[in-house]
């Protein structure tokens, strides 16, 4: 099965929280890694998202270690919407 990985940087102007975290994360730029696999048997190429991970800590903090938190695209959309001060009325993040 063919897989692809897309890395995107997202920036939060304010501290934010996610369902899978005990404490809020600091404002900053974070790397979002999306893994997708090719859906076979179609007459055109299409991919299905199989995992989304947020790299912790913020990119600005150079620790030498890469720690990933599994998240959903909905969580990221809602956190970005809240950070921008708008209601999460629909998908906003698309890698």
N, CA, C and O of each residue as an XYZ file, in Angstrom:
380
protein
N       0.843     -1.175      0.000
C       0.000      0.000      0.000
C       0.891      1.242      0.000
O       1.848      1.322      0.770
N       0.582      2.196     -0.851
C       1.345      3.430     -0.964
C       0.908      4.408      0.118
O      -0.284      4.634      0.325
N       1.889      4.981      0.802
C       1.612      5.962      1.849
C       2.340      7.256      1.544
O       3.348      7.269      0.837
N       1.813      8.349      2.089
C       2.501      9.628      1.979
C       2.358     10.380      3.296
O       1.392     10.196      4.036
N       3.330     11.219      3.566
C       3.340     12.009      4.793
C       3.484     13.473      4.413
O       4.327     13.838      3.594
N       2.646     14.306      5.021
C       2.681     15.740      4.782
C       2.974     16.437      6.098
O       2.326     16.158      7.107
N       3.948     17.345      6.098
C       4.270     18.126      7.294
C       3.889     19.575      7.033
O       4.231     20.145      5.996
N       3.170     20.167      7.996
C       2.712     21.539      7.895
C       3.011     22.232      9.216
O       2.929     21.609     10.274
N       3.355     23.507      9.166
C       3.551     24.269     10.382
C       2.293     25.087     10.650
O       1.770     25.757      9.760
N       1.819     25.021     11.890
C       0.659     25.816     12.300
C       1.088     26.673     13.487
O       1.892     26.243     14.313
N       0.549     27.882     13.565
C       0.955     28.821     14.605
C      -0.241     29.220     15.450
O      -1.309     29.559     14.940
N      -0.030     29.167     16.758
C      -1.029     29.606     17.730
C      -0.524     30.885     18.378
O       0.605     30.928     18.867
N      -1.351     31.927     18.384
C      -0.986     33.202     19.002
C      -1.197     33.169     20.517
O      -0.636     33.986     21.247
N      -2.004     32.226     20.976
C      -2.329     32.115     22.407
C      -2.116     30.679     22.870
O      -2.055     29.755     22.059
N      -2.003     30.505     24.178
C      -1.944     29.144     24.735
C      -3.224     28.422     24.323
O      -4.278     29.043     24.189
N      -3.128     27.100     24.123
C      -4.294     26.333     23.682
C      -4.280     24.970     24.342
O      -3.253     24.507     24.840
N      -5.441     24.341     24.335
C      -5.521     23.002     24.922
C      -6.206     22.059     23.947
O      -6.975     22.471     23.079
N      -5.898     20.778     24.121
C      -6.496     19.716     23.317
C      -7.056     18.677     24.268
O      -6.635     18.603     25.423
N      -7.998     17.874     23.798
C      -8.648     16.872     24.649
C      -7.661     15.903     25.281
O      -7.855     15.477     26.419
N      -6.611     15.552     24.561
C      -5.684     14.540     25.059
C      -4.574     15.100     25.946
O      -3.663     14.363     26.326
N      -4.632     16.379     26.280
C      -3.610     16.997     27.125
C      -4.160     17.361     28.496
O      -5.325     17.733     28.630
N      -3.318     17.251     29.500
C      -3.699     17.640     30.860
C      -3.550     19.148     31.025
O      -4.382     19.790     31.666
N      -2.488     19.717     30.444
C      -2.214     21.146     30.546
C      -2.258     21.790     29.163
O      -2.093     21.126     28.140
N      -2.484     23.085     29.167
C      -2.474     23.835     27.907
C      -1.049     23.918     27.371
O      -0.083     23.891     28.133
N      -0.934     24.018     26.060
C       0.359     24.207     25.411
C       0.585     25.694     25.181
O      -0.367     26.461     25.037
N       1.840     26.091     25.149
C       2.190     27.492     24.950
C       1.929     27.930     23.516
O       1.896     27.114     22.594
N       1.746     29.224     23.350
C       1.631     29.785     22.010
C       2.934     29.513     21.265
O       3.997     29.427     21.880
N       2.854     29.380     19.964
C       4.052     29.137     19.169
C       3.721     28.410     17.888
O       2.553     28.206     17.557
N       4.748     28.024     17.178
C       4.600     27.306     15.918
C       4.858     25.829     16.170
O       5.854     25.452     16.787
N       3.953     25.012     15.687
C       4.014     23.566     15.878
C       3.991     22.874     14.530
O       3.403     23.380     13.573
N       4.623     21.732     14.455
C       4.617     20.943     13.221
C       3.482     19.923     13.308
O       3.366     19.195     14.294
N       2.652     19.877     12.277
C       1.564     18.921     12.177
C       1.926     17.913     11.092
O       2.196     18.297      9.954
N       1.934     16.635     11.437
C       2.326     15.574     10.510
C       1.096     14.722     10.206
O       0.471     14.178     11.116
N       0.755     14.611      8.926
C      -0.417     13.861      8.493
C       0.042     12.691      7.628
O       0.728     12.878      6.623
N      -0.349     11.477      8.034
C      -0.052     10.269      7.264
C      -1.318      9.832      6.534
O      -2.400      9.772      7.117
N      -1.159      9.530      5.246
C      -2.285      9.090      4.418
C      -1.873      7.858      3.632
O      -0.694      7.654      3.344
N      -2.861      7.039      3.287
C      -2.592      5.870      2.453
C      -3.462      5.933      1.207
O      -4.581      6.447      1.232
N      -2.922      5.398      0.118
C      -3.621      5.379     -1.155
C      -4.797      4.415     -1.082
O      -4.654      3.287     -0.611
N      -5.959      4.860     -1.550
C      -7.126      3.984     -1.641
C      -7.009      3.271     -2.978
O      -7.090      3.894     -4.037
N      -6.820      1.971     -2.918
C      -6.607      1.208     -4.149
C      -7.933      0.786     -4.780
O      -8.959      0.689     -4.106
N      -7.886      0.542     -6.072
C      -9.060      0.055     -6.787
C      -9.904      1.146     -7.418
O     -10.936      0.853     -8.023
N      -9.490      2.395     -7.291
C     -10.222      3.492     -7.919
C      -9.575      3.832     -9.254
O      -8.417      3.490     -9.495
N     -10.318      4.499    -10.112
C      -9.774      4.878    -11.410
C      -8.990      6.192    -11.336
O      -8.486      6.673    -12.351
N      -8.891      6.762    -10.151
C      -8.139      7.998     -9.944
C      -7.456      7.899     -8.577
O      -7.936      7.176     -7.704
N      -6.350      8.613     -8.380
C      -5.661      8.525     -7.094
C      -6.417      9.289     -5.998
O      -6.774     10.455     -6.168
N      -6.645      8.620     -4.900
C      -7.290      9.246     -3.742
C      -6.630      8.680     -2.490
O      -6.259      7.507     -2.446
N      -6.487      9.529     -1.471
C      -5.826      9.125     -0.235
C      -6.772      9.243      0.944
O      -7.660     10.095      0.973
N      -6.560      8.364      1.919
C      -7.340      8.351      3.162
C      -6.382      8.693      4.293
O      -5.299      8.118      4.400
N      -6.796      9.644      5.144
C      -5.978     10.018      6.301
C      -6.001      8.882      7.310
O      -7.072      8.404      7.685
N      -4.831      8.448      7.749
C      -4.755      7.354      8.715
C      -4.224      7.824     10.068
O      -4.447      7.156     11.078
N      -3.522      8.967     10.105
C      -3.018      9.475     11.381
C      -2.657     10.946     11.252
O      -2.197     11.402     10.205
N      -2.874     11.679     12.340
C      -2.478     13.080     12.422
C      -1.757     13.253     13.748
O      -2.283     12.881     14.797
N      -0.549     13.820     13.705
C       0.252     14.003     14.915
C       0.728     15.447     15.022
O       1.082     16.075     14.024
N       0.731     15.959     16.249
C       1.250     17.284     16.540
C       2.590     17.104     17.234
O       2.686     16.402     18.241
N       3.625     17.739     16.692
C       4.945     17.621     17.298
C       5.034     18.556     18.504
O       4.737     19.747     18.411
N       5.447     17.993     19.625
C       5.577     18.731     20.888
C       7.041     18.680     21.289
O       7.645     17.620     21.124
N       7.646     19.709     21.789
C       7.149     21.064     22.049
C       7.170     21.919     20.786
O       7.394     21.418     19.684
N       6.934     23.204     20.965
C       6.923     24.119     19.828
C       8.250     24.054     19.095
O       9.283     23.763     19.698
N       8.227     24.322     17.807
C       9.418     24.252     16.974
C      10.492     25.208     17.491
O      11.683     24.920     17.374
N      10.088     26.326     18.054
C      11.042     27.323     18.532
C      11.897     26.797     19.682
O      12.975     27.331     19.944
N      11.435     25.770     20.362
C      12.179     25.213     21.484
C      13.016     24.047     20.960
O      12.470     23.002     20.605
N      14.324     24.220     20.910
C      15.206     23.189     20.358
C      15.672     22.267     21.477
O      16.589     22.604     22.226
N      15.043     21.110     21.588
C      15.426     20.152     22.623
C      16.178     18.971     22.049
O      16.793     18.207     22.792
N      16.138     18.811     20.744
C      16.798     17.674     20.130
C      15.929     16.428     20.096
O      16.283     15.454     19.432
N      14.809     16.434     20.791
C      13.902     15.285     20.812
C      12.631     15.642     20.063
O      12.193     16.792     20.059
N      12.044     14.632     19.428
C      10.764     14.818     18.741
C       9.726     13.982     19.455
O       9.827     12.756     19.499
N       8.737     14.639     20.010
C       7.649     13.953     20.699
C       6.365     14.264     19.935
O       6.091     15.422     19.619
N       5.578     13.225     19.640
C       4.371     13.416     18.853
C       3.136     13.066     19.657
O       3.115     12.076     20.388
N       2.107     13.887     19.516
C       0.826     13.669     20.160
C      -0.191     13.369     19.063
O      -0.366     14.171     18.146
N      -0.862     12.221     19.148
C      -1.875     11.896     18.140
C      -3.100     12.749     18.388
O      -3.613     12.801     19.507
N      -3.572     13.419     17.348
C      -4.719     14.314     17.424
C      -5.651     14.023     16.255
O      -5.309     13.258     15.353
N      -6.826     14.637     16.275
C      -7.730     14.540     15.136
C      -7.727     15.885     14.404
O      -7.414     16.920     14.993
N      -8.073     15.858     13.135
C      -8.135     17.118     12.395
C      -9.206     18.031     12.984
O      -9.075     19.254     12.926
N     -10.262     17.452     13.549
C     -11.311     18.254     14.180
C     -10.766     19.012     15.386
O     -11.085     20.186     15.577
N      -9.938     18.342     16.209
C      -9.318     19.009     17.360
C      -8.472     20.197     16.915
O      -8.531     21.273     17.510
N      -7.691     19.990     15.867
C      -6.827     21.055     15.365
C      -7.665     22.202     14.812
O      -7.375     23.367     15.087
N      -8.697     21.887     14.038
C      -9.589     22.919     13.493
C     -10.198     23.750     14.609
O     -10.223     24.978     14.529
N     -10.694     23.084     15.658
C     -11.325     23.792     16.771
C     -10.327     24.641     17.542
O     -10.647     25.760     17.942
N      -9.124     24.123     17.754
C      -8.100     24.884     18.482
C      -7.667     26.115     17.683
O      -7.488     27.191     18.253
N      -7.498     25.961     16.371
C      -7.135     27.103     15.532
C      -8.254     28.141     15.479
O      -7.989     29.343     15.491
N      -9.499     27.681     15.421
C     -10.642     28.602     15.411
C     -10.724     29.372     16.722
O     -10.940     30.584     16.718
N     -10.554     28.680     17.837
C     -10.593     29.338     19.152
C      -9.450     30.337     19.274
O      -9.639     31.423     19.823
N      -8.272     29.990     18.774
C      -7.115     30.873     18.827
C      -7.364     32.152     18.034
O      -6.919     33.231     18.424
N      -8.077     32.022     16.924
C      -8.380     33.177     16.072
C      -9.604     33.948     16.564
O      -9.941     34.997     16.014
N     -10.274     33.424     17.608
C     -11.438     34.098     18.154
C     -12.683     33.959     17.305
O     -13.542     34.841     17.319
N     -12.796     32.870     16.567
C     -13.986     32.657     15.738
C     -14.597     31.303     16.078
O     -13.898     30.412     16.561
N     -15.884     31.142     15.831
C     -16.517     29.844     16.102
C     -16.038     28.791     15.111
O     -15.814     29.099     13.941
N     -15.880     27.549     15.568
C     -15.450     26.483     14.648
C     -16.597     26.038     13.750
O     -17.220     25.002     13.983
N     -16.871     26.851     12.702
C     -18.024     26.617     11.839
C     -17.774     25.625     10.724
O     -18.694     25.313      9.968
N     -16.585     25.131     10.598
C     -16.285     24.181      9.542
C     -14.798     23.929      9.479
O     -14.030     24.581     10.187
N     -14.378     23.006      8.653
C     -12.955     22.686      8.555
C     -12.135     23.889      8.091
O     -12.503     24.557      7.125
N     -11.035     24.161      8.771
C     -10.169     25.255      8.406
C      -8.776     24.771      8.038
O      -8.087     25.422      7.251
N      -8.343     23.629      8.596
C      -7.016     23.096      8.298
C      -7.110     22.051      7.217
O      -7.864     21.087      7.348
N      -6.363     22.227      6.161
C      -6.266     21.221      5.113
C      -4.797     21.158      4.729
O      -4.240     22.146      4.250
N      -4.155     19.994      4.934
C      -2.714     19.934      4.642
C      -2.429     20.054      3.162
O      -1.268     20.022      2.753
